[in-house]
Amino acid sequence: MTSPADPHTDAQTKPGVHRLETVEEQEFVPADDAVIGKAFRWSLLVVGALVAVAALGVWIANREAPTAPPVEVVVAPPQAMEQAADPPRVEFRDVTAEAGIDFVHVNGATGEKLLPESLGGGAAFLDYDADGDQDLLFINSNYWPGCAPAGAAVPTMALYRNDATGRFEDVTKGSGLDVSFYGMGTAVGDYDNDGWVDVFVTAVGGNHLFRNKGGSFENVTAAANVAGDPAAWSTCAAFFDLDNDGDLDLFVGNYVRWSKEIDLEVNYTLVGLGRAYGPPMNFQGRHPYLYRNNGDGTFDDITAAAGMEVTNNVTGVPVGKALGVAPFDLDGDGWMDLVVANDTVRNFFFRNNKNGTFAEQGVETALAYDMNGGATGAMGIDVGHYRNNSDVGFFIGNFANEMTSLYVSQGDMLLYADEAISEGIGSPTRLMLSFGVFLFDYDLDGRLDLLQANGHLEEEINVIQPSQRYEQPAQLFWNTGMNRRCFATVDPATTGDLATPIVGRGSSYADIDGDGDLDVVFTQVGRRPLLLRNDQRLGRHWLRVKLEGGECNRDAIGAIVEAKVGSAVQRRTVNPTRSYLSQVELPLTFGLDSAEKLDRLTVTWPGGVRQEFSNLAADTVYLLREREAIKIVDFGSSID
């Protein structure tokens, strides 16, 4: 999250091609990015940039603690291109209270402006009781030691059971999740393949793994060996099968080397406001964790051996400052890779070597930097075939005055270009501070749309930056289906309560009421979440698919599903890890528009097993088990 009062002054090469380490990285350690990506051929510029970086390093080393001037830096957005079509009118209704959700996030803020207070927390849709509908979990933070208000209840996570109609009952007490710590995000997955989804929670301090034992949870962190460093600050996490052995492994992103003492010593301030929540440039990065599942309830930490420790070549200091992660098979070889969204430093692309190790190739693939060659304040992330062809797009929400990034694959090459402006999301997202981003088909027309949750860090940011607000509306972008200028901004006046200004952080989606369309939840830092029911009345058809692995992992995470309707083919990857610190539902939803059937459904399971099914009726939920016949499932009934 870069500061709006500290614009980039990076040494860089041609926009969108290659750049050296950012000034933000140099604020703590000298730049070290001497590797020139395969796609970049600008050697003369690199030599000049190295000289500039050396000079900047000397200057930065003697800087005082950052104090941002009360001058707003607003980058003028590029001129918007003409919009080709009008988005359909779909309203989202705030049903938070009506649905029985009364959770309030606690961040423990007392005025000291400690960085973790500004970044939590996540949420997850999951079927924890295996009854076929989507339940809801909110991650809570905590009061700092000795700072809890008199008589305040002890903050815990909140688990809500869905009654199959979109109404929820708080079942936290006695669930095993009613424990208190400074939580951040979550990953959910059936790591032991017993049919019950388990919960992993990241935190400031040690992390926590809760094994689902038939609808209640047991803390198995110590036995599973996944607590991590008790002094670390973990953020994003993802269950995925790194070695295609049929069980789920675990990636955990760490943010920065943080303590209260370090935070106070950095002492970031904004003139006119005093101490403030600052960008992380003056904090060291942290390596992530990569845990390999042993299949017996335990995990081995293989981070170093797997090649996940990316360090500064000069000092050995960790580079990464992870806030988001997207597991995805980028090169189509049947093995899951990882893209990590890092805050103010280059993004990582960990390419799976198919032998338990990964090669970091963010620079070579042009996923590391934005179109100007700079690192961004990257937060949430999602990935998908949004054009309904072989093209892949990575969407990353960024800090204020940094538009949302959209990295699009370039033909058959493992190379990406930031096409945010030409695809229609660059200009509208420039001023927003974006956290949760995800793709979903909100209007059931068969194309993936984009939704992002926004919200600033500073409550009084408008005092010194008139264009900024603490509470910001979410933004919805409709997929037009065009090859260029793919996304059209949806008028907030047509979306009901979706554009209610909030302090947005995590976001997720699921069909909570069984009507086939996708509903949304936003979390807020230090406030109540917002549960929004999709009340579309377009008369369009849909089809939902729940996959259950046999030879592969039971959740079928990593499976690729293609749905053919007429000449259009929709492609989805089973992967709940999306957005910011959050997880979406596992079932896949395909919008069929006016079609009353799906012509062909093709599933490629992790490991390569391929199945095809034809002439599937619309407005139906199907269960598919690996190597078995497809089965129709009534919403709310058991899938067993």
N, C-alpha and C positions, 0 to 999 in steps of 0.2 A: 504494500500500500504506500505508494509514493505520496509525498506531501504536496498539496496544491501550491504551497509557498516555496517549494524547492524544486523547480523544474530541472529536467535532465540537462547536464552539460557534458554528455558523454563524448568520448573519442570514438568515432564510428566510421564505417565505410559506406558504400552506396546503400541507400534506403532499401530495406527489405532483403538485403543480400547477406551481409556479414558485419559484425562489429566486435570490438574488443570488450573487455570487462567494463561494466558500468561504473560510473563515478560512485554510485551507491555502494558497490562492493569495495571500491577503493577507500571509502571512508574508514573501513576497518582494516583492510589488508590491501597491499598493492595488487594491481591487476595482473592476471597470469594467463589469459586466454590467448595462447600463441598458436593454437591449432587452427589452420584455415580449412574450412569445410570443403568437401569435394565439389560443391556447386559454386564455389566462389573463386573468382580469378582476378582479384583486385590487389595484386601484390604491392604495387607502388603506394597505394593508399594505406595499406597496412603498415608499411615502414614509417610513413608520416604519422600514423595514429600511434604507433609505439612510442615515438618521441614525445608526442603530446601527453600520452598516459604517464610517462616518467615524470614530466614536469608537473602534471596534476598531482601525482603521488606525493611529491615533496611538499606542495602547497597544502594538500589535504592533511598530511601528517601533523601539521602545525596549526590546524584549525581548532577553534574553541568549540565547546558543546553547541549543537545547532540551536539557533534562535530564529524562528521564521518571522520576517517582517510583516507588518499588517498591510501588505499589498497583495491584492488578488491577482493571480496569474490565470487568465482564462484563454485557452487556445480556441481561436475562432473555428467553428466546425466547417467542413467543406460544404459547398452548396449541394443541397439535396437534389437527387435525380427525380424525374417525373415518375409518379406512381402509376402502374399499369392497370390496377384493378382495385376495387373496394373490398375490404375484408368483410366477412359476414358478421352480423350482430350476434354476439354471444355474451350473456351476462353471467358473472360469477357473484354469488350471494354469500355474505358473511354469515356463517351458521355456527360460529365458535361457541357462543353461549347456548344456543338452541341444541347443539349436538352434545353438550355436557362437558366441554373442555374448559377447565378453570385454572390450568397451569399458569404460573408466572415465573419467568426466568429470573434468577438471582445472580448478579455479577459481582456483588460485594463492594461496589464503588463507594468510597467515602470522601472523595475529593483529591486523593493523591495521584490520580490519573495513571494507574498501573496498566501496562499494555494489555494483559489478558482480559481486563474488564471490557474491552472494546470489541472483542472478536467472537465470543460464543453466541449461541450454541446450536447444535444440530438437531435433526429430527429424522425419524425413520417410519415408513409404512412397512409393516411386516405382519404375517399371519402367525403370531406366536403360539396360538392355541390350536392350529391346524384344523380350523372349522371352515375354511374356504373364503373368509372375508378378511379385509385388511384392517388390522389394528394399528395403533399409533403410539410411538415412543418419543418423548421429549428429553433431551439431555440438559441437565442443570449444572450450574457452576456452584459457587459457595460464597460465604462470607470469609474474609481473611481472618486469620487467628486473632482472637481478642476483639473483633470488630462487629460481632453479631448484635443487632438491637435487642434490648431487653425483651424477653418474652417471645422472640421470633422463633417460628418453627424451624427445625433443621431442614435445609434444602436437600431434596433428593430428585432423582429422575422421576418422570411420570409416565406410567404405562396405562393406556386406555384400551379397553376391549370393545370392539365393534359388535353391535347386535344384529348386523347384516342389513340394517336400514340406514346407516350413516349416523346413528346415535351411539354415544360412547359412554362407558362406565369406567371410572377410575379404579383400577385394580392393583395399584402400586403396592399398597400395604400388604405385607406378607408374601409378595411375589418373589422376593430375593433381590429385587432391583431397588428396594427402599434403603439405599445406602448413600452416604454423603461424602463428596469429594469435589474438587474443582474440575468438573467435566467440560469437554469441548465438543467432540464429535462422536460419530458411531459408525460401525460397520456391522452388518447382520449377515449371517450365513450359517448353514448347517455343516459345521466343520467336522463333526464326527459321523455324518451320514446316517443319523438315526431317525430322520423324519421330523425333527423339531428344530426350528431355527434358533441359533444361538446369537448372543449379543456381545460385541466388543466395544468398549468405550475408551476414547482417548481423554487425556487430562493434563493439567499442570501438575506434575508429579507422576507417580506411577500410573500405568494404564490398568484396565480391568477387563477380564473375560468372564462372561456368565454363561454357563452351560444350561440349556433348556432341558428340564427333566419332566416332560409331559405337561408343560404349561406353567411350571414354576422354575425359578432360576437358582443355580448354585455358583458361587464365586470360585472359579477354578484357576485363577490367575497364577498363583504360585506353582501349582502342580503342572500347569501347561507351559510355564517359563516364558510368559509374554508381558510381564510387568514393565520391562524396560528400565531405564535409569530413573531412579526416584527424583533426580534433580532436573529431568528433562521436561519439555513442554511439547506434547504431541497434539496433532491437529486432525488431519484427514487419515482415513484408513480404508482398506479394501480387502475383502476376501476374493481370491482368484486362484486358479490351479496353475501354478508356474511350470510344473513339470509333467502335466497330463497324466498323473498317476491315479486320478479318481478321487482325491480329497482336496479340500480347500486350504491353500496357504494364505499368508497374511502379510500385507504391506502396511506399514505405519509411517506416516510423514511426521517429521519433527520440524518445529518452526525455528526458534532462535535460542541461543544460550541466554537464559533469562533468570533473574532473581530480583527481588524487590530492591536489593542494594544496587545491583547493576542498573536497574531502571531509574532509580533516583539519581545515580551518578551521571547517567546520560542526560537527564534533566532537559528533555525537549520542551520548549515553550513557544507560544504564539504571542507576539506583542499585542497587547490589548486584552488578552485572555489569561496570560500567565501560563502555568504548567499545563501541558496538553498531551494527548495521545499522539505520539510521534511515529514516523515511519521507522522500519527496523534496520536502516543502514548502519547504525552505530552499535548493532548487536551482532555477534558472531553467528554464523549459521550452525546448523546441526545436521549430522547424517541421519537418514531415515533408518527404520528397522525393516528387515525382511526375514520372516519366519517360515521355515519349511515344516509342513505338517508331517509328523512321523506315523500317523495313522493309529496311534495308541493313546490319543488324548494329549500328547505333548508336542512341542514345537522346538526346533533348533534355530538359533539365531545364525543366519548365513549371510548377514549383510556384507561383511568385508569380502568373504570368499566369492560372493555372487557379483561383485563389482559395483555395489551400490554406494560406495563411499567416494564421492566426488570432492576433491580438495583443491585448494589454491596451490599451484605448483611451486610457489616461492615459500610460503609459510606453512603449508600443510593444514591450514584452517578449513573446516568444512564450508562448502559454497552454498548448499541448499537451504532454503527457507520455505518449506512446503506448507501450502494451505489447501491445495486440491490435488486429486489424483484421478486418472481415468485409465482403467485397464481396457485394452483393446488390441486386437490382432492387426497391427498396421500393415504388415508386409504379406498378409494372407498365407502364412506358412502353417497355420493351425496351432500356433503357440501364442499365448497372451503376452503382449508387451505392456509397458506402462508409460504414460505421459504425466509428468508432475508439474503443476503450476506453482512456481516459486515467486515469492513476494519481493520485488525490487532487484532480483537477480535473475539470470537466465533460466528458462524452463528446461527441464530434463526430458529426454526421450530414452528410456531404457529398453533397448531391443533385446528380445529373448534369444539367446544363443542355442537354445534347445539342449543344453547340457547342465542346467542349474546355475548358469551365469548370465549376466546381461552386459551389453555394451552401451555406454551412454553416447548418443548420437544426436543430441538436440541441435547443435550448431550445424552439423552436416546436413540435416534434414530441414533446416530453417524453421524449426519449431521453437528455437531458443529465444528469439527476439521478435519485436514487432516490425511493422513495415518500414519504420524509420531506423531500424538497427538498434533499438534500445530495449532494455529490460523494462517490464511493466510491474505495477503493483497487482500481481495476479492473485485472484481469490478462488472462486468456484470454477468448475470446468465440466463440460459435457462433450460428447462426440457422437456422430451419427452420419448415415447416408441421407442427408437432408434433401438432395436432388433426385432421389429415387433412381440413382445409377451407381456406378462403381466409385464415384468421388466420395471422399471422406472429409468431413469438416470438424475441426476442433474449435469449440467456443469457450473463451475464457473471459470472465468478468474482471474488470480492472478498476483502479482508483479513479477519483474525480479528475477530469481533464485528460483522461486516457480512455479512448473508446474501447468497447468490447472487442476483443480479438477474434478473428475467424480465419483459422489456418486451413486452407483447402489443398487437397492432394493434387499434384500436377501430373496427370496422365499415369503411366505405369511406373514412373520413377518414384522412389521413396524421397520425395521432395515436396515441400509445402510452401504456399505463399499466403500472406495475410490479405484477404479479400473483403475485409469488413466494410470498406467504403462502397465498393462496386456491388456488394450484395445487399446494401440498404440498411445495415445496422450501425455503421460507423458514426455518421453525424448525429443521430438521435441519442446515442449512448455516451457521447463525449463528456457531458457535464456530470453524469450520474456516477456515484460511487457504488459499484456493483459487486455483490457477493454471490448469492445463489443463482446459477444459470442452468437451465435444462431445456431439452427438446421434447416436445410431446404434440400429439395431434389433437388440439383442443376442439376443433370443429368437425372432426371425423371425415375429412375430405381426402384422406390418404396421403397427406404430406405433413412432414414434421415442422411444427412451429416453434418459436423461441420465446421463453419467458424468463425474465431476470428480476430478482429481488434487489432493491437498492436501499441505501441508508448510510448516512455519514457517521464519523466517529465522534465528532465534537458537537455537543448540544448547542453551543453558541456560535457555531461556525458562520452563521449569517451576519454576525456583528462585523466581521472583518472581510467576509467574502459574500457580497450580496447575491451572487448567482447560486450559492449553495444553501441547502437546508439540511438540518439533522434528520428530519423525517422526509422521505422521498417516495414517490409512487413507484410501484412495479411497472415494468414495460413489457408489452406483449407485441410480438412481431408475427404477422401472418405470412405463411409460405405461399407465394403466388404461383409457384410451379414454373416460373421462368428460368432459363439458363443463366441469365444475369439479372441483377436487381431482383434477387429471389425473394427478399423479405420486404413487406410493407408494414409500416407502423400502424398499429390499431389505435383508433381514437379512444382515449381513456373514458370519454363520456358514454361509450357504448359497451363498456365492460363491467358495469355494475360496481361492486365493491373492490374489484381487483386493483384499481388504481388508488385506493386509500393510502395516503402518505403514512409510511411506517419506518421504523428503524430496522430495515430488513437485514437478515443474515442468512440462515439456512432456508432451503425450500425443498419441497418434495411433492410427488403426485401419486394418486391411486384412484381407483373407482370405489368410493366408499359406500355407495348406495345401490350398486348393482344395476345401474341403468345404462352401462356401456360407455359412458363418457368419463373423462378424467377430471378429478377434483384436485384441489391444490391446498397445501399448507405452507405458510411463511412463519419463520420464527423471528422474534425481535430480541435484541439484547436488553436485558433488564425489564422486559415487559411481557405481556401476554402474546401468544401466537395468534395467527389469523387463519382460520379454516374456511376455505371458500368452496362452495358447492357449484359445480358447473351446471347451469340451468339452460343449456342450449336447447333450442326448439326448432332445429333445422330439418328434422325428419330423415336424418341420414342413418345408414346402417353401419354396423361394426362387427368385429369378431375378436374374441379374446382367447389367448392360448396360455395355458400353464404347463410348463415342462417339468418332468421329473426324471433325473438321470438314473441309470442302472449301472452301467460300466463306468460312466463318468461320474463326477460329483453329483450328489442328489439334487442340488439346486439347479443343475445344468448351466451354471455360470460359465459364460464363454460360448454357449451354443449360438449359432447363427440361424435365424429364421427368415425365409423369404416368402412373401405373400403376393401372388400374382392375381390381379384383377384386370381383365382386358389386356391391354398392352403395358400397363403399369406394374412395376415390381417394387414392393416396399421391402426394405431390409432392416432387420433389427438384431442387435446382439443382447442376449440375456446378461444383464449386468446392473445390479441395484445401485452401484456406487456412482452417483451423479451429483451435480450441484455443489454445495459448500457444506462440508461436515455432515452430510446427510445421505440417506438412502431412499430410493423409490421402491415401489412394489415390484415383485418378481414377474407376475403375469404380464404378457405383452398385449397391447391393444392395437388393432389395425382398423383404421377408418375405411369404410367401403363406399362412402358417398351414396349414390343411388343404387348400387349393385346389391342384388339380393342373395348373392352367393360369392364365395371366394373360389376362383378357378383352380388354383393349385397352391398348396402349402408345402414348402421344402424346409426340412430341418437338418442342419449339419451339426451333430453333437461334438463336444470336445473329444478329441481322439479320432474323429473322422467318420464315424457311422453316419450314414445319410438316409433319410426317409422322406417319401413324398406322399401327399394325400391330395385328393381332388374333390371338387364340387362340394365344398363345405358351406352349410347354410349360414346366413347372416344372423346377427343378433343372438349369438350363441357363445357360451364359454366351453372350450375344449380342454381336456387334460390329455397330454401325450407323454407316455412313458417310453423310455428308450427301448427300441426294438419291439414295441407292442402296438396294438391297434389303438387308434384314437378313441377318446371317450368324451361324451357330452356330460357336462357338470352343471347341476343347478346351483345358482348363486346361493351361498350360505350353507350348502351341504358339505359334508366331509369329503375330502378327496381320496380317502383311503379305500 
